[in-house]
Amino acid sequence: MDIRSLRYFIETARLSSFTQAAEALHVTQSTISKMVRQLEDEVGAPLLVRDGRRLTLTDTGAVVYARGEEMLATLRQLQLEVRDTQARQRGTLAIGIPPMINLLFTPVLKAFRERHPGIALALSEDTGQAIERQVAAGELELGMTVLPADAALVLQAEPIASYPLYALAAAGTFQRSRRTLRLKELAGLPLVLLKDDFALTRALRNAFAEAGISPAIAAQSGQWDWLVEMASVGIGVALVPEPFVQRLAGERLHAVRIVEPALAWDVAHVWNGRYLSHAARAWLEVCRDVLGLKSPRGSPRLR
């Protein structure tokens, strides 16, 4: 079946006029009439009842109209996805990255720019929970957060990395030989945490609640470096993921790993479960390659 004939027929039926269909499609009325007759010949039955200037659908015409609309919608989706495939060479991908997590992705950014120089990355820095909300609302296509994500939001997640958490405190807070700290021991220590809109703080509060701990929070901030500075002068204990212990801890700080239970900084990509662009899939591919991750069950299939 000729797609152009089908499109001309549907437009004619929708407008109930050969003249208006010709104007909408920027062709002559004779072309519209010819294409509709051609479609009727292919179907083997009349599709329109011509009663003067009035057009109505025959029974067969009603079926062809309904199914034809579905076919054209599928064709439009096909064209969209084909263009989207080409977007691996051009386009924009909006990604939300929380502070601190962004430090892990410098090698990924470098590799992505080398593989897909035509795709512009629109990077948005915000807290993990804010990014989850923006992804769920469709404002960002991809985001990164610390698991578990907000169960009230419709999100799909793919883990990126998992690192143990350490307690950073001023030298002398713990015995010099100490290397681990039981979670319940934090109950008796002042803590300096990120603000509550950070996904790590949400995860920590969940862990404290499960352990029956009421944390003594001395201060909260939206800046990692300030938390570490507060810890270094003895205001409280900061809880920091392993990759940044060496980066942040100096001679004035003592780092001990939290155990019983061990707390982990579980970083993940999140998206809203709707259509995931090929640019976004390209980003996930680069992340898996650079970070050594394999696509886990439930992750998007790359088609």
Order of alpha helices (4+ residues) and beta strands (2+ residues): alpha-alpha-alpha-beta-beta-alpha-beta-alpha-beta-alpha-beta-beta-beta-beta-alpha-beta-alpha-beta-alpha-beta-beta-alpha
